[in-house]
């Protein structure tokens, strides 16, 4: 299972994240597989799904802190699933 982005906020600030995390569902262990600029722009409320053989992750839209976006990002997960 992959989780991309997200946010953390308090009364004064909101931080948006652009990390891509992977969890091994058999061992319940988490691994950060992409972070920073390599993972794309920070977003929250982004929709993700896989296509084909399940090695490509599509991430659509999200909130960038100022507006809702309609961007589509594709991430190849082959190296982490082998």
N, C-alpha and C positions, 0 to 999 in steps of 0.2 A: 504494500500500500504506500502511496506517495502523498505527501502533504506539501503544498506550495504556499508561501507567503503567510499572511495573517497580520494581526495587529495587537498592540498592547497600548492601553491608554489609562490615564489617571485624570484628575480634575484639571490639570494644566496642559498636558501634552498628549499627543498620540504618535506612536512609532509604528510605521509600516515595515514589514519584513519581505525579503525576496529570497529566502532560503528554500531549498527543496530538500525535504527529509524523506527517508524511506524507512519503513518498519518491516522487519522480518516477522511475519505473523506466527511462525512456528516457535521462535525463540523470544518474541516480544522485545527484541533489541532494535534501537533506533540508530540511524546513521545519517549524517549530513552529507549529501552527495553533490550539491551545488550551493554556493553562497555568493553574496556580493554581485558584481556586475555580470558574472557568468550565468547567473540564474534569471536574468531579466529584471524588469522594473518592479519595485515593491508594490504589492497589491493586497487588498483584503476583499472578501466576497467574490472571489474568482471561481469560476466553474472549471473543473478538470475532468477529462475522460480519456480512455485509451481507444485506439483503433487498430484494425488489422490483427496482428498476432499478439497485441498487447505490449509491444516494445516502444510505442510512441505515445507520449502524453500530450494531449492538447489542453491548453489553458485559455479560457476565453473571458474577456471583460475584467471587471473588478473595479474597485474604488481606489483612486490614487491619492486620496487625501483632499482633493478639491472637486473631483467630478467622477462620474461613472464612465468607464472607457469601453470601447468595442474592439480592442486589440485581440488578435489570435496569436498565440505562441505555441510552437511545437518543440518538444524536448525528446531526444532519442535516449531511451533508458536501457538500451541493449547492454552496455558495459556493466551496469549494476545488477542485471538480472541473469547474467551468465554463471 
